Amino acid sequence: MINLKKIVAVTLATTMCMGLSMTAFAAPGTDDNAVPNATPSGSAQASLNNWNTDSPFYTPATTNDGSTNQLGVSVDATNGDGETNNELTISGTGIRPDSEAYDSTNTIEEVLDIIKENGLKTNANSISPEAIVVVTGLSEDMDNVLTFALGADFSTDVYDESKYHPGDEIWAMFETGENTGVWEMRSGVINGDGKVDFTVDHKGAVILLKTMRNGKVVAIEKDSNGNEQPPVVIDPTNPDDNKTPSTDKPGTSNKPAAGAATTGTSPKTGEF
């Protein structure tokens, strides 16, 4: 009888141990917040619904060889006349997560602030990069022009409101210098081949923007104040500059710029 009790006790203990061990093999994917096909831990999520400036999802790795990012967007380094400019070089790694450029643009709120501070507005409820490049070298002898080809987000069908069309204005954010974390907005007009040129005059990051609302492409335009000229960054130490920097944002001015109406600089300093 004693042996029988021992056998029953051992059997129960073994059964309990097996039951406990099975809980270690719970089925994956039970997290309601899990992203399908998510990239490994530590990598940026490649989702058009997020603003991920460090993701290779948005970054053409090379220029002038037909390579595209995962949106089908390519970029060529040219002189503006269709000729290759080999001295205009870009990084293949995109914006570094440890950079001022990343710190100033890694949320949609920061991007909207940059648009606003440049005297612009948009009613887009979804803003994401079409392409991101970081200019690392410039030609001294040729014009430096980045030629973006929009790929799948371009169409000649004017009834397809989810696409960009020939003649549409598209905007890009230009970092004002190498790793400054300060941005200006520039616009370009898309040609009949789905390409748009942006002249580059300094090193730094360039982010081509995609602005959508309810599945339709929407514009970035002048704000309701009718600003004809956006603000510019100035050098407060230059005695020849008679503009007065704002007190809460040293080194910037909210006064109108003297340049084109479609170009402006964010008075942000990278500390949003």
C-alpha positions in Angstrom: 0.0 0.0 0.0 2.8 2.3 0.8 4.5 1.6 -2.5 1.2 2.3 -4.3 0.9 5.7 -2.6 4.5 6.5 -3.6 3.8 5.6 -7.2 0.7 7.8 -7.3 2.6 10.7 -5.8 5.5 10.4 -8.3 3.0 10.2 -11.2 1.2 13.3 -10.1 4.4 15.2 -9.6 5.6 14.2 -13.1 2.3 15.3 -14.6 2.5 18.7 -12.9 6.1 19.3 -14.1 5.1 18.4 -17.7 2.2 20.9 -17.5 4.4 23.6 -16.3 7.0 23.0 -18.9 4.4 23.3 -21.7 3.6 26.9 -20.7 7.1 28.0 -22.0 6.0 27.2 -25.6 3.1 29.7 -25.9 2.1 30.5 -29.5 3.7 33.6 -30.9 1.9 36.6 -32.3 -0.6 37.0 -29.5 0.3 40.6 -28.9 -2.5 42.8 -30.3 0.1 45.5 -31.0 2.4 43.3 -33.0 3.2 44.5 -36.5 2.9 41.9 -39.3 6.2 41.1 -40.9 8.0 43.3 -38.4 11.7 43.9 -38.7 13.9 42.4 -36.0 14.1 44.1 -32.6 16.3 47.2 -32.7 15.5 48.0 -36.4 13.2 50.7 -37.6 9.7 49.4 -38.5 9.2 49.8 -42.3 5.7 51.1 -42.2 4.3 53.9 -44.2 2.1 54.9 -41.3 5.2 55.7 -39.2 7.9 58.4 -39.5 11.2 56.4 -39.5 14.0 58.5 -40.8 16.6 55.8 -40.1 14.9 53.0 -42.0 16.5 51.7 -45.3 12.9 51.3 -46.4 13.0 54.9 -47.6 16.6 55.3 -48.6 18.0 54.6 -52.1 21.3 52.9 -51.5 23.1 54.2 -54.6 22.6 56.6 -57.4 22.6 56.5 -61.2 22.3 52.7 -61.5 18.5 52.2 -61.4 18.4 51.2 -57.7 15.2 52.2 -55.9 14.0 52.1 -52.4 11.1 49.9 -51.4 8.6 52.5 -52.6 10.1 52.3 -56.1 11.7 55.8 -55.8 15.1 56.3 -57.3 17.5 59.3 -57.2 20.1 60.3 -59.7 23.0 62.8 -59.2 22.9 65.1 -62.2 23.8 68.6 -63.4 20.2 69.5 -64.2 20.6 68.8 -67.9 20.4 65.0 -67.7 24.2 64.5 -67.4 25.6 62.5 -64.6 27.3 64.4 -61.8 29.7 61.8 -60.2 31.0 64.4 -57.7 27.5 64.8 -56.1 27.5 61.9 -53.7 25.1 60.6 -51.1 25.3 58.2 -48.2 23.8 54.8 -48.7 22.9 54.5 -45.0 20.3 57.3 -44.7 20.0 59.5 -41.6 22.0 58.1 -38.7 19.9 57.6 -35.5 22.6 59.4 -33.5 22.5 62.6 -35.6 20.9 66.0 -35.1 19.0 65.4 -38.3 17.3 62.3 -36.9 16.6 63.9 -33.5 14.8 66.8 -35.2 12.6 64.7 -37.5 11.9 61.4 -35.9 8.2 62.1 -35.1 5.4 63.4 -37.2 4.8 66.2 -34.8 8.4 67.5 -35.4 7.9 67.3 -39.1 4.6 69.3 -38.9 6.4 71.9 -36.7 9.1 72.3 -39.4 6.4 72.8 -42.1 4.6 75.3 -39.9 7.7 77.2 -39.0 8.5 77.7 -42.7 5.2 79.6 -43.1 3.5 76.6 -44.7 0.5 74.3 -43.9 -1.0 71.1 -45.0 -4.2 69.3 -44.3 -2.6 65.9 -44.7 -3.3 63.4 -42.0 -0.5 61.1 -43.2 3.0 62.4 -43.9 5.8 60.1 -44.7 9.1 60.1 -46.6 9.1 59.3 -50.3 12.8 59.1 -50.2 15.7 60.1 -47.9 19.2 60.9 -49.0 22.2 62.5 -47.2 24.4 64.5 -49.4 28.0 63.9 -48.6 29.9 65.5 -51.5 29.4 68.4 -54.1 30.9 69.2 -57.4 32.7 72.5 -57.7 32.5 72.5 -61.5 28.9 71.3 -62.3 25.5 72.3 -61.0 24.5 69.8 -58.3 21.0 68.5 -58.8 19.2 65.5 -57.2 16.7 64.0 -59.7 14.0 61.9 -57.9 11.9 59.5 -59.9 8.7 58.8 -58.1 7.9 55.3 -59.4 4.6 53.8 -58.2 3.4 57.0 -56.6 3.3 58.8 -60.0 0.6 58.4 -62.6 -0.6 60.2 -65.8 -4.2 59.3 -64.9 -5.5 62.5 -63.6 -8.5 60.7 -62.0 -6.2 58.7 -59.7 -6.1 61.0 -56.7 -3.9 58.7 -54.8 -0.9 59.5 -57.1 1.2 62.5 -58.1 0.7 63.8 -61.6 2.7 65.8 -64.1 2.8 69.5 -63.1 2.1 68.7 -59.4 4.2 70.5 -56.8 6.0 68.3 -54.3 8.0 69.4 -51.3 11.3 68.3 -49.8 12.9 69.1 -46.5 16.5 70.3 -46.8 18.9 70.3 -43.8 20.6 73.7 -43.8 24.0 72.1 -43.4 25.8 68.9 -42.5 24.2 67.5 -39.3 22.6 70.9 -38.2 19.1 69.5 -37.4 17.7 72.7 -38.9 15.5 72.5 -42.0 14.2 74.5 -44.9 11.4 73.6 -47.3 11.8 73.6 -51.0 9.4 72.6 -53.7 9.8 71.2 -57.2 7.4 70.5 -60.1 7.0 66.9 -61.3 7.6 66.5 -65.0 5.9 64.2 -67.5 8.2 61.3 -66.7 7.4 61.4 -62.9 10.7 63.0 -62.1 11.5 66.2 -60.1 14.7 68.1 -59.7 16.1 69.8 -56.6 19.2 71.9 -56.7 21.6 71.2 -53.9 24.0 73.8 -52.6 25.3 72.2 -49.4 25.8 68.9 -47.6 23.1 67.5 -45.3 20.0 65.4 -45.4 17.2 65.7 -47.9 13.7 64.3 -47.3 11.2 64.1 -50.1 7.7 64.2 -48.6 4.5 62.3 -49.3 1.4 64.0 -48.0 -1.9 62.1 -48.0 -5.5 62.6 -46.7 -8.1 59.9 -46.9 -6.1 58.1 -49.6 -5.6 61.3 -51.7 -2.5 63.3 -52.3 -2.8 66.8 -50.8 -0.7 69.9 -51.1 1.6 71.8 -48.9 0.8 75.5 -49.3 1.1 78.9 -47.8 -0.6 79.3 -44.4 -3.8 81.2 -43.7 -1.8 84.3 -42.8 -0.8 84.7 -46.5 2.9 84.7 -45.8 4.7 85.6 -49.0 8.1 84.8 -47.7 9.1 82.3 -45.1 11.6 82.8 -42.2 15.3 82.3 -42.6 18.2 81.3 -40.4 20.6 84.2 -39.8 24.0 84.6 -38.2 23.5 86.8 -35.1 27.2 87.4 -34.9 27.4 89.0 -38.4 27.4 92.8 -37.9 26.2 93.3 -41.5 23.0 91.4 -40.8 20.4 93.9 -39.5 17.8 91.3 -38.7 17.1 90.7 -35.0 16.9 87.1 -33.9 14.0 86.0 -31.8 14.8 85.7 -28.1 13.5 82.2 -27.6 15.3 80.7 -30.6 18.8 82.2 -30.8 20.3 82.3 -34.3 17.0 82.5 -36.1 14.7 85.1 -37.5 11.0 85.2 -38.0 11.3 88.0 -40.5 10.5 87.4 -44.2 13.3 86.1 -46.4 14.5 87.8 -49.5 14.5 84.6 -51.6 11.9 82.6 -53.5 8.5 82.2 -51.9 8.8 78.4 -52.1 11.9 78.3 -50.1 12.3 78.8 -46.4 14.1 77.8 -43.3 12.8 76.4 -40.1 13.9 78.3 -37.0 14.1 75.0 -35.2 17.4 74.1 -33.8 17.0 70.4 -33.6 15.6 70.6 -30.1 11.9 70.2 -30.8 
